[in-house]
Amino acid sequence: MMKSKEEIEDGKCIMVTADENVEMNRFRGKRLIKTKVEGVKYGVLNFMMN
């Protein structure tokens, strides 16, 4: 889900989950977690199973 400029400014950490390139300049100065969609899918499944 795309976030507004205000939501990005208010966030403490940004998680970008995408299989395509995402313009990262708008997240400058924020803590950033970047992963592919596949990684999140398996991470969530693993968390739920344990």
DSSP file (Angstrom, degrees, kcal/mol; ACC not computed):
  #  RESIDUE AA STRUCTURE BP1 BP2  ACC     N-H-->O    O-->H-N    N-H-->O    O-->H-N    TCO  KAPPA ALPHA  PHI   PSI    X-CA   Y-CA   Z-CA
    1    1 A M              0   0    0      0, 0.0     2,-0.2     0, 0.0     0, 0.0   0.000 360.0 360.0 360.0 129.5    0.0    0.0    0.0
    2    2 A M        -     0   0    0      1,-0.0     2,-0.3     0, 0.0     0, 0.0  -0.506 360.0-143.8 -72.6 140.4    1.4    3.4   -1.0
    3    3 A K        -     0   0    0     -2,-0.2     2,-0.0     1,-0.1    -1,-0.0  -0.789  12.4-115.3-108.6 150.3    1.7    5.8    1.9
    4    4 A S     >  -     0   0    0     -2,-0.3     4,-2.2     1,-0.1     5,-0.2  -0.302  32.7-105.0 -75.3 164.9    1.2    9.6    1.9
    5    5 A K  H  > S+     0   0    0      1,-0.2     4,-2.4     2,-0.2     5,-0.2   0.885 122.5  51.9 -57.5 -39.9    4.0   12.0    2.6
    6    6 A E  H  > S+     0   0    0      2,-0.2     4,-2.1     1,-0.2    -1,-0.2   0.903 108.2  50.2 -65.9 -41.4    2.5   12.7    6.0
    7    7 A E  H  > S+     0   0    0      2,-0.2     4,-1.2     1,-0.2    -1,-0.2   0.891 111.6  48.8 -64.3 -39.1    2.4    8.9    6.9
    8    8 A I  H  < S+     0   0    0     -4,-2.2     3,-0.5     1,-0.2    -2,-0.2   0.929 110.9  50.0 -65.6 -44.7    6.0    8.5    5.8
    9    9 A E  H  < S+     0   0    0     -4,-2.4    -2,-0.2     1,-0.2    -1,-0.2   0.866 112.5  47.7 -61.7 -36.7    7.1   11.5    7.8
   10   10 A D  H  < S+     0   0    0     -4,-2.1    -1,-0.2    -5,-0.2    -2,-0.2   0.697  92.9 100.4 -78.0 -20.0    5.3   10.2   10.9
   11   11 A G     <  -     0   0    0     -4,-1.2     3,-0.1    -3,-0.5    -3,-0.0  -0.349  57.2-158.4 -71.7 146.3    6.8    6.7   10.6
   12   12 A K  S    S+     0   0    0      1,-0.3    19,-0.9    18,-0.1     2,-0.3   0.747  83.3  14.5 -89.0 -29.6    9.7    5.5   12.7
   13   13 A C  E     -a   31   0A   0     17,-0.1     2,-0.5     2,-0.0    -1,-0.3  -0.995  69.5-145.9-146.8 143.4   10.6    2.8   10.2
   14   14 A I  E     -a   32   0A   0     17,-2.8    19,-2.8    -2,-0.3     2,-0.6  -0.940   6.3-161.2-114.1 132.0    9.6    2.0    6.7
   15   15 A M  E     -a   33   0A   0     -2,-0.5     2,-0.6    17,-0.2    19,-0.2  -0.962   5.6-165.5-113.1 118.0    9.2   -1.5    5.3
   16   16 A V  E     -a   34   0A   0     17,-3.1    19,-2.6    -2,-0.6     2,-0.6  -0.913   7.2-178.9-104.5 116.9    9.3   -1.7    1.5
   17   17 A T  E     +a   35   0A   0     -2,-0.6     2,-0.3    17,-0.2    19,-0.2  -0.930  27.1 132.3-118.0 104.7    8.0   -5.0    0.2
   18   18 A A        -     0   0    0     17,-2.0     4,-0.1    -2,-0.6    -2,-0.1  -0.998  51.9-152.7-154.9 149.5    8.2   -5.1   -3.6
   19   19 A D  S    S+     0   0    0     -2,-0.3     2,-0.3    17,-0.2    17,-0.1   0.443  88.4  55.1 -99.2  -4.7    9.4   -7.3   -6.4
   20   20 A E  S    S-     0   0    0      1,-0.1     2,-0.1     0, 0.0    -2,-0.0  -0.762 104.0 -73.4-121.3 169.0   10.0   -4.3   -8.7
   21   21 A N        -     0   0    0     -2,-0.3     2,-0.4     1,-0.0    -2,-0.1  -0.370  44.6-162.3 -64.7 139.9   12.0   -1.1   -8.2
   22   22 A V        -     0   0    0     -4,-0.1     2,-0.5    -2,-0.1    -4,-0.0  -0.985  27.8-112.3-123.4 133.2   10.6    1.4   -5.8
   23   23 A E        -     0   0    0     -2,-0.4     3,-0.3     1,-0.2     4,-0.0  -0.544  34.8-174.4 -65.8 116.3   11.7    5.1   -5.7
   24   24 A M    >   +     0   0    0     -2,-0.5     3,-2.1     1,-0.2     4,-0.2   0.558  58.4  91.5 -96.0 -10.4   13.6    5.3   -2.4
   25   25 A N  G >  S+     0   0    0      1,-0.3     3,-1.6     2,-0.2    -1,-0.2   0.832  80.1  61.8 -56.8 -34.0   14.3    9.0   -2.2
   26   26 A R  G 3  S+     0   0    0     -3,-0.3    -1,-0.3     1,-0.3    -2,-0.1   0.637 101.0  54.5 -69.8 -11.5   11.1    9.7   -0.3
   27   27 A F  G X  S+     0   0    0     -3,-2.1     3,-2.2     3,-0.1    -1,-0.3   0.327  76.5 140.3-100.7   5.9   12.3    7.5    2.6
   28   28 A R  T <  S+     0   0    0     -3,-1.6     3,-0.1     1,-0.3    -3,-0.0  -0.229  70.2  19.7 -54.8 131.5   15.6    9.3    3.1
   29   29 A G  T 3  S+     0   0    0      1,-0.3     2,-0.3     3,-0.0    -1,-0.3   0.365 102.5 108.7  90.2  -4.6   16.5    9.6    6.8
   30   30 A K  S <  S-     0   0    0     -3,-2.2    -1,-0.3     1,-0.0     2,-0.2  -0.739  79.9-103.3-102.0 151.5   14.2    6.8    7.9
   31   31 A R  E     -a   13   0A   0    -19,-0.9   -17,-2.8    -2,-0.3     2,-0.4  -0.538  48.9-155.2 -65.0 140.6   15.1    3.4    9.1
   32   32 A L  E     -a   14   0A   0    -19,-0.2     2,-0.5    -2,-0.2   -17,-0.2  -0.980  26.4-173.1-134.4 132.0   14.4    1.1    6.2
   33   33 A I  E     -a   15   0A   0    -19,-2.8   -17,-3.1    -2,-0.4     2,-0.5  -0.994  17.3-174.9-116.8 122.4   13.7   -2.6    5.8
   34   34 A K  E     +a   16   0A   0     -2,-0.5     2,-0.3   -19,-0.2   -17,-0.2  -0.978  14.8 146.7-123.8 128.4   13.6   -3.7    2.1
   35   35 A T  E     -a   17   0A   0    -19,-2.6   -17,-2.0    -2,-0.5     2,-0.2  -0.966  45.1-100.5-151.4 164.7   12.6   -7.1    1.0
   36   36 A K     >  -     0   0    0     -2,-0.3     4,-1.4   -19,-0.2     3,-0.4  -0.540  37.4-112.3 -84.7 157.8   10.9   -9.0   -1.8
   37   37 A V  H  > S+     0   0    0      1,-0.2     4,-2.4     2,-0.2     3,-0.2   0.882 116.8  58.6 -57.3 -41.1    7.3  -10.1   -1.5
   38   38 A E  H  > S+     0   0    0      1,-0.2     4,-2.1     2,-0.2    -1,-0.2   0.886 102.3  54.0 -58.2 -41.1    8.4  -13.7   -1.5
   39   39 A G  H  > S+     0   0    0     -3,-0.4     4,-2.0     1,-0.2    -1,-0.2   0.881 109.8  46.5 -62.9 -39.5   10.6  -13.1    1.6
   40   40 A V  H  X S+     0   0    0     -4,-1.4     4,-2.8     2,-0.2     5,-0.3   0.906 108.9  55.4 -69.4 -41.8    7.7  -11.7    3.6
   41   41 A K  H  X S+     0   0    0     -4,-2.4     4,-2.1     1,-0.2    -2,-0.2   0.937 113.8  39.7 -57.2 -48.3    5.4  -14.5    2.6
   42   42 A Y  H  X S+     0   0    0     -4,-2.1     4,-2.5     2,-0.2    -1,-0.2   0.850 113.7  55.1 -72.4 -33.2    7.7  -17.1    3.9
   43   43 A G  H  X S+     0   0    0     -4,-2.0     4,-2.2    -5,-0.2    -2,-0.2   0.911 110.7  44.9 -63.8 -42.7    8.7  -15.1    6.9
   44   44 A V  H  X S+     0   0    0     -4,-2.8     4,-2.4     2,-0.2    -2,-0.2   0.916 113.8  49.4 -67.8 -43.7    5.0  -14.7    7.9
   45   45 A L  H  X S+     0   0    0     -4,-2.1     4,-1.8    -5,-0.3    -2,-0.2   0.916 111.8  49.0 -61.8 -42.8    4.3  -18.4    7.3
   46   46 A N  H  X S+     0   0    0     -4,-2.5     4,-1.0     1,-0.2    -1,-0.2   0.912 111.3  49.7 -63.0 -43.1    7.3  -19.4    9.3
   47   47 A F  H  < S+     0   0    0     -4,-2.2     3,-0.5     1,-0.2    -1,-0.2   0.902 111.7  48.8 -61.8 -42.1    6.3  -17.2   12.2
   48   48 A M  H  < S+     0   0    0     -4,-2.4    -1,-0.2     1,-0.2    -2,-0.2   0.817 110.0  51.3 -69.8 -30.4    2.7  -18.6   12.2
   49   49 A M  H  <        0   0    0     -4,-1.8    -1,-0.2     1,-0.2    -2,-0.2   0.670 360.0 360.0 -82.2 -16.7    3.9  -22.2   12.2
   50   50 A N     <        0   0    0     -4,-1.0    -1,-0.2    -3,-0.5    -2,-0.2   0.418 360.0 360.0-104.6 360.0    6.3  -21.8   15.2
